[in-house]
Amino acid sequence: MTREPIVSSFLYRLGRDSARAKVLVLAMWLVVLAAAGGGALLLNQGTDDTFAIPGSESQDALDHLKRVFPETAGTSAQLVVLAPGRVDTPTIKAAVADEINRIRKVDQVATAVDPFDGNKGVSGDGRAALIAVPLTVQQPQLHPATKTALTTIADDLAVTTGTHVYTGGDAFSNRVPKLSPTEGIGLVIALVVLVLMFRSIIAAFMPLLTAVLGVGISISLVYVATLVVPISSTAPMLAVMLGLAVGIDYALFLLSRHRDQLAEGLDVEESIARATATAGSAVIFAGLTVVIALLGLAVAGIPFLTTMGIAAAVAVALAVGVAVTLVPALMAFAGHRLKPRTPRRKKKRAKPQVARWWVRTATKAPLLTVIVVFVALAVCAIPALDLRLALPDNGTEEQGSPARDTYDVVSAHFGPGYNGPLIVTADIITSTDPVGLVNKIAGEILAMPGVAAVPLATPNPKGDTGIIQVVPTTAPDSPQTDDLVRRLRAQEPHFLDAYSTKTAVTGITAVGIDVSAQLGSALLPFGILVVGLSLILLAMVFRSIWVPVKATAGYLLSVGAAFGATSFVFDQGHFAETLRVTHTGSVISFLPIILMGVLFGLAMDYEVFLVSRMREDYVHNGDLHRAIESGFISASRVVVSAAVIMFAVFAAFVPEGSATIKPIAFSLAVGVFVDAFVVRMTLVPAVLALLGHRAWGLPPKLDRALPVFDAEGDSLVHELRLADWPGVDEAISARGIGVDDDRGRPVYRDIDLHVPRGGVLVLYGAGKTALLFTLAGRVTKLKGDLKVLTRVLPQHVHALRREVTVIGCRDSVAPASEVATALADDIELVLIDDADLVLRTDERNALRNLIARRRTASGRPVTVVLSCQDPERLADLLPADARLFSLAQPVEVH
């Protein structure tokens, strides 16, 4: 595979064009923002937190209930009457009966269940009565007027009876995450970091403005998409969080490179183009990995998670687009004002001291560093063994909210299971006694361990489906409730054999359990996808086996530590009060898969930015320890700034974040901190120092099979550096070129060549054929600088191959005819291998004449390169101005 800088060349032109058309680029992005925002205002249908999982038993049963028993398939509300003494007094019973009649007349209410009918809705202590209010619609379709009417009835009942009436249930849940001023702290910290890094207000504000613009567009598009697909309320907030974090970091990378180049004296426009090509290539790579990982959430097969991944991927993709177009335009507006005021020499003396000390400490005893980091992160990951996944319920609502207060009252007086009852459906269409059959099944279920009550067991009006409400003894997110669901499903064959009735377990709690189970089972294939992608992408970038293995192992350590910290706080409850965590014992089901996807992209970003600098120095100098130190020092400032900014943005969503977003933000903040500072900046230098020269290099077959991804735009930088070299129009210009064989041994090295257009060059000695094929663009892995027909190699070998002809005289029957054909096709460089094997007199005469003429059909000069064992055998073929080059004793040929 070749190293043609397709991406970086495109980005170079894109950056230059964006700088030249800065007003147009800015106007276009503002128009897009206005259009997207207007579309969101006009077309927004609201978010939908109905967690569906097509194909699962619970979802299929729930869908069936919507058709045959719609009263039980919608959401529900609860009115809990809490009396200072007994609740079952005649006065309270009469008042409750009157209000139940009012409730049944409210729009979207299916019915209201009298708690005093058999006293099934009265708590064991006799102080509380629970009025269940099934609704005909799901929570997203519930009208605000319906909730207002129920709240008014509850208030009237409280006044009439002198009790406290709580209004809650799933209908009153409010899990939509909202932005608060606390999230702005992350942006303030980001601004402080940028000011300290750039020492420029203009440069510091630029990443913030571009990130906010990108987030504004992405969020608007998410709300526009609600017109055609249901989107959970978590999706926009996740898009905000990721969009801000990566948007600031991506702009930071470009600005940092641009300012360094301005300090070196580069012209503003040229610097913008180069920064977009080099740092922009890294941004493209980083953004691509994050987008692929987020789109990979689809492997779980859960629609709401797929749409969440797409929404977040759109935010990241827009951040990339803004970084490579709008940022260059704004840099052009700023012009020389972005140039650092302090000379770079003074900065270099003062700033690398901490970085140098850090990397030397990490690599002084590399094996010890590796062991300490591995053991420490492994210990941090231990709490992850207790990580419990569940969907949010009213127990995760903010304390003091109506839904949370009702949840707590129900748990205290009825038991935690009443907050998440299960529904068992029974197919009773063939039964002659549907009521008796349902009661028999309900009786068996009531006797099962883990069942607190069976308050409802009835067939639907048509008598074809039975509904049995099962109240567990434990909370909806408890492992014991999971066990009860499994036991109920294990009884399905028994009910089929005993009663010829097919049963299924459903309800909001069962759906949540199924979602968590499917997400848990998706972690392994998703992990394989992410790890496999990591290995392949990094092998493409660094042409190494050990670097990708080390990077992937570090990523897994970071993920484990983030899982462990999340479980430590949100499951085990440590520091919960400090972080304002209102509910412990479980985290939202999709946290692990989102953390793995997002952290993967961010980890690869830091890996590329840090290790590419080390590899570049190693390739140029061959000194491993110097390469690790110099690469670390040059990249550490940007990596530290980017990590601190991303950590601050994520951490800012923890104090006031919703129960859904809070653990995700916390885990991402911990993951970024561990991955950047512990893994990339401590473990990586130590592992590279430990591996030594073995860290670099791929097996030859794998090297040839893998394409090359130039994540830092090095190929374009190389091409730009040679733009004006050698200063004259030559067919071949080579400076210090060399090629190694598959075992790393040199085939030839330190070759300098300067061949004018129309010249004739003869190569002989060991390595002659390899050098000839290098000049023909057939060798893609070489050292040094090489230009052939003004094309820089190996960056443009594909383009060169169309402009040259290689003729192997060992296999060719008529080499002279092939040369003639090449000249007729206007080929300007003809390379003839083993020319001394042309023995027939007619062929030699024809070849001599063609070499002497050396003109294409259109009259352009043709350069000829021949290789041979003994140049004396070619004496009769060569013109007087032919030049010989021996690979045994390399000399410069002009």
ABEGO torsion letter per residue (X at the ends): XBABBAAAAAAAAAAAAAAAAAAAAAAAAAAAAAAAAAAAAAABAEBBABBBBBGBAAAAAAAAAAAABAAAABBBBBBBBBBABBAABAAAAAAAAAAAAAAAABBGBABBBBAABGGAABBAAGABBBBBBBBABBAAABBAAAAAAAAAAAAAAAAAAGBBBBBBEAAABBABBBBBAAAAAAAAAAAAAAAAAAGBAAAAAAAAAAAAAAAAAAAAAAAAAAAABBBBAAAAAAAAAAAAAAAAAAAAAAAAAAAAAAAAGBBAAAAAAAAAAAAAAAAAAAAAAAAAAAAAAAAAGBAAAAAAAAAAAAAAAAAAAAAAAAAAAAAAAAEAAABBABBAAAAAAAAAAAAAAAAAAAAABAAAAAAAAAAAAAAAAAAAAABBBBBBBAAABBBGBAAAAAAAAAAAAAEAAAABBBBBBBBAAABABAAAAAAAAAAAAAABBGBABBABBBBBAAGABBBBBBBBABBAABAAAAAAAAAAAAAAAAAAAAAGBBBBBBEAAAAAAAAAAAAAAAAAAAAAAAAAAAAAAAAAAAGBAAAAAAAAAAAAAAAAAAAAAAAAAAAAGBGAAAAGBABBGBBBAAAAAAAAAAAAAAAAAAAAAAAAAAAAAAAAAGBAAAAAAAAAAAAAAAAAAAAAAAAAAAAAAAAABBAAAAAAAAAAAAAAAAAAAAAAAAAAAAAAAAAEAAABEBBAAAAAABBBBBAAGAAAAAAAAAAAOAGBBBABBBBGBBBBBAAGBBABBGBBBBBBBGBBBBBBEBGAAAAAAAAAGABABBBEBBBBGGBBOAAAAAAAAAABBBBBAAABABAAAAAAAAAAAGBABBBBBGAAABABAAAAAAAAAAAAAGBBAAGBBBBBBBBBABAAAAAAABBAABBBBBAABBBBBX
